[in-house]
Amino acid sequence: MKTLSIVVILAMIVTLGTRLASADLPVYLFNDGQTDFNSQFLTTSVGGLLPWDTGGINATGGVNNTGYLQTDSVDQAALWSIGYNWATGTELPMSVYFKARVTAGQTGAGEGIRVGIDASSGGVLNGGQYLAFGLEDGSASDNEQLTVTSRESGTTTTKSGTDLGVCTNDNWYEIRAAITKKATAGQFTLVLSLYDWGADGVTGGSQVGSSWTLDGTGAAAGLSTLWNATDAYYGFRAAVASGRGVRGLDNFATMPEPALLGVLALGGLWLRRKC
């Protein structure tokens, strides 16, 4: 069993409830096999999407050739099994690495990845009341755009940023978000960015295009169910299709609740990113 870095523990104590850089967040590395993954994430079919309860974890092929979560041609989803008690004014940082599948002349990764927060453990960023971020096709051929998608009372709303350009096939990318629950009921602020970590997942780390902020409007407003939820569940969904999508996921980072106790309860499985 892996041990938790003392640096991470101290950083979480000092910065509890405040903003953390993604490199300082506790990270699930997908290194400990399928059984461990099933014990940390909800693995029943929820929100109409299949789980990764069998055959998802690969021992190699991920960031720095370590373990990762392989996608399939149909959407699959997972939520961490412990809810987050999200206080007003608190910023929730999240990020995940994904391996891009891009074919020239076709659309890019598109909605191949979605990461975010659900108002219950039964929605998985699909059929419930949620707020999520990801990528969608840009306005130019093969380009990508950062996007925010939310759902409230059966209505789905999507808002997109500017074109970021074309992702490189088989490169690992990190999509980051800082999500704040605003004081105004139903409103959130999201600051999104995308980073390129090369074919091995550890080389470069340069930002792709510019960051994008969505502040309490469009898909970040009118979300009364999530805003009022006692517990919010965070997770991800992804798929790979012909010529496009996401081949795999790695380094899922977010702030557990309660921050320190949650990490200790996980037995040290949330560590710094692989590098």
N, C-alpha and C positions, 0 to 999 in steps of 0.2 A: 504494500500500500504506500502511495506517495505521501510525503509530509508537506505541510503547509509552510511556506516561507515566512519567517518572522517579520521580514520587511512588509509583506502584504498585510499581516495581522495588525502591525503598528499603524500602517497607513490607513487601514479601515477604521481603527479606533479614533485617530485624529480627525479624519475627514467624514465621519459618519453623518449622513444626511446632507452632505455637500457634494460639489462636483469633483469627480476623479477623472484623470486621463485614462484612456482605454488600456494603456500598458500597465496601470496600477490596479485594474479591476481583477477580482477573482475570475478565473477562466476555467471552463470545463474543456478538457483537452481531447476527449474521446479516445483515451489511451488504454482504458481498463476493461475493454471488452463489452460484449452485448449485455451480459447479466448486470454489470454495473450501470450501464446506460438505462436499462429498464428499471433499476431501483431508484434512479434520480429523476426520471421524467415520466409523465403520464403516458402509458403505452396502450391504452384502450382506444378503439376507434371513436373519435369525438369530432363534432363539427362536420360530419360527412366526409372526413379525410382519414386515410389509413395512417396508422402509426408506424414507427420504425422498430417494432418489438422483435423482429427476427431479420437477420441478414443485413442489417444496416451498417454495423461497425466493421471497418477493415483495419487490420493491424498496421499496415503500411500504406503509403501513397498520399498521406496528408501533408500538412505543413512540416517541412524539414523531414519528410518521409516517415512520419510517425502516424498514429492512428487517426482516422477521420470517419465521418458519417457519409455513406454513399447514397446518392439519390436514385430515383427510378423515373420511369416515363409518366407516372401519375403523381399528383400532389400527395405528399406525406407531411405530417405535422407532429410537433411535440411541444408540450408545455412543461416547464419545471414544476415539480409536484408540490411546492410550497408557495402559498400566496404572499404577496407583498402588500403591506399596509401603507399605502401611499398618501403621505400627508400633503396638504396644500402648500405650494411654494417649494416643494422638494424636487430637485432635478434627478431623474433616473437615467444614468448613462447605460448604453447597450452597444454591443458590436458583435459581429460574427465574420469569419473568413469564409469565402466561397471560391470554388474552382470553376472558372467560366467555361462554357461551351459556346463557341462562336463560329459560324460558317459564313464566309464572305458571300454577299449577295442576298442573305436572309436577314430577318430581324435579329436583334441582339438577344441578350439574356432575358429581357422583358420581365414579366412577373414570375420569373423562375425562382425568385427568392422573396420572402416576406418575413420580417422580424417585428415583434411588437408586444403589446400588452392586451390581454383579454379580461373582460369583466367577470368571467367565471372559468372554471376548469373544464367546461364542456364545449367551448366554442372554437378554440385553436385557430384564431385569426381567420375564420371563415364564416360560420353561421351564427356566431354570437354577437356581442357588442364589444367592439375592439378598436384599437388604434395601432396602425402598423406602418412600417416604412420598408422600402425596397427599391427595385429598379423596374423601369418599363421602357418600351421602345421609344427612341427619340424621334424628332421631327425629320431628321436626315437619315439616309440609308445606314443601317447597322448601328446607329448611335444609341446611347443609353441616356436615360434621365432618372434622377432621383425622384421618388414619388412617395406620397403619403396617402394611405387608404384607411378609411374608418367605416364603421357600421353602427347605426343606432336605430332601433325600432324597425328593422327590416330594410332600411335605406342605406345603400352603400355610396360613399362619396370618395372621389379620388382627385388629388391635386398634384401637379408635376412641376419640377424645376426646369432649368435650362439644359440643353444638350451638353453631355460630358465628353462626347467622342466615342470611339469604338474600343471595347474591351478586347484584350489579346486572348486568343484561344489557349486554354490550359494554364493560364496564369492564375495565381491566387490573388484575390482582392479582399480587402476589409471594408465593410460598410459600417459606419459609426453613426450613432445618434445620441443626442442629449435631449431628453424629453422632460419638460417641466409641467407640473399640474398647477395651472394658474389660479389666482384667487377668484376670478369670475367663474361661476358655475358652468360646467360643460366645456371649458376651454383649456387648451394645452399649447405649449410652444415646443417645436421640434427644430433642432439644428442638425443637419445631415451632411455627411461627407463620405467620399470614396477614396481608397488608397490602393495602389498597385504594389504587390509584394513579390512579383516575378514568378517564374515557374516552380521555384522551390518553396515559396511562401515566406522567405526570410530575407530576400534580397531587394533592396530599394526602399520601398515604403513611401514613395512619392505620391502626393495627392493628385487625383485625377480631376481636372477642372477646378471649380470653386465650390465652397460650402453653400448650402441653401437653407434658409430659415423660413418656417411657416409658423406664424404667430397668431393663434387664436382665431383663425378664419378658415373658411372652406372645410377641408377634412379634419381640421384641428378644433372645430367648434361644434356645439350642439350635442355633445357626447355625455348626456346626463347620467346614463347608466354606469359607464366607466368612472366618471368623475365622483359618483356617490358610492362606488363599490367599496365594501369593507376590505376585501382582498382582491388584488389584481394579479393575474397570472401571466408570466412572460415566457415567450418561446419563439418558435420559428416554423416556417413551412417552406418547402422547396420541391422542385421537380426538374428533370432534364427531358427534353423532347428532341425530335429530329432537327439537327442544325442549330439548336439554341438551348438556353437554360443554364442550369447549375449542376456540375458533375458531383460535387460533394461539399460538405460543410466542416468547419473546424474552428477551434478557439472561440466558443460561445462565451461572451463576457457580459456580466451584468452585476447589479448589487443585490445580494440576497437580503432577506429580512427575517429576523433581525440580523444586521450585517455580520457581526462577529459570531454570534451563536449559530447562525445558519451555516457558516463555513465550518465551524467545529463539528456540527452535527453531520456534515458530509464527510467527515473523516479525512479532510485534507485533500479532497479530490478537485477542488477549485484552486488552481495555481496561476502563476504568471504564464503569459503566452509562450509557446514554443519558439525558441530562437537559437 
